[in-house]
């Protein structure tokens, strides 16, 4: 059983076993990627054209996709082992 919610919303259910795990994109990583993207754009390293690549610190390298889309990648899996590491 799962649903859409944040770690704070689902913590009780993950800990009591009702929900084994759920996935979301980590907002801190999304923010970090957005920051690196803005810096790369502002500095002229990228212009936003499809196929351009740039380095995003510890997150690694990213390629600009169709319509300027940049995907963070796979979402974070939240489960009983890591749910207490997140507070949102």
C-alpha positions in Angstrom: 0.0 0.0 0.0 1.3 3.4 -0.8 0.1 6.9 -1.7 1.4 10.3 -2.3 2.8 12.2 0.7 5.9 13.6 2.2 8.1 11.8 4.7 6.4 13.7 7.5 3.0 12.7 6.3 3.9 9.0 5.9 6.4 8.5 8.7 4.0 6.8 11.0 2.7 4.4 8.3 6.3 3.5 7.2 7.4 2.8 10.7 4.3 0.6 11.5 4.6 -1.3 8.3 1.4 -0.1 6.6 3.6 1.4 3.9 6.8 -0.4 3.0 8.3 2.4 0.9 7.4 5.3 -1.3 9.3 7.5 -3.8 9.6 11.3 -4.2 12.2 13.6 -5.7 14.3 15.0 -2.9 13.6 18.8 -2.8 17.1 19.6 -1.6 18.6 17.8 -4.6 16.0 19.6 -6.9 17.1 22.9 -5.5 20.8 22.1 -5.8 20.3 21.1 -9.5 18.3 24.3 -10.1 21.1 26.3 -8.6 23.8 24.7 -10.7 21.6 25.1 -13.8 21.1 28.8 -13.1 24.8 29.3 -12.6 25.6 27.5 -15.8 23.1 29.6 -17.7 24.1 32.9 -16.2 27.8 32.2 -16.8 27.2 31.3 -20.5 28.4 27.7 -20.1 25.0 26.6 -21.5 22.3 28.4 -23.3 19.5 25.9 -22.7 19.7 24.2 -26.1 18.8 20.5 -26.3 21.8 18.3 -26.0 24.0 20.7 -24.1 25.7 19.2 -21.0 26.9 20.7 -17.7 28.4 19.6 -14.4 26.2 20.0 -11.3 28.6 19.4 -8.5 28.1 16.2 -6.5 25.0 15.5 -8.5 27.1 14.7 -11.6 26.7 15.7 -15.2 23.3 16.6 -16.8 22.1 16.9 -20.4 19.4 19.4 -21.5 16.6 17.5 -23.1 13.8 18.4 -25.4 12.1 21.7 -24.7 14.8 22.6 -22.2 13.9 19.8 -19.7 16.5 18.7 -17.2 15.6 15.6 -15.3 17.0 15.0 -11.8 16.9 11.3 -12.4 15.4 8.5 -10.3 13.4 9.6 -7.2 14.6 9.0 -3.7 13.1 5.9 -2.1 11.9 6.5 1.5 11.6 3.5 3.8 12.0 2.6 7.5 15.8 2.8 7.2 16.0 6.4 6.0 12.7 8.1 6.7 14.0 9.8 9.9 16.7 11.5 7.8 14.1 13.7 6.2 12.0 16.5 7.7 9.6 17.8 5.1 
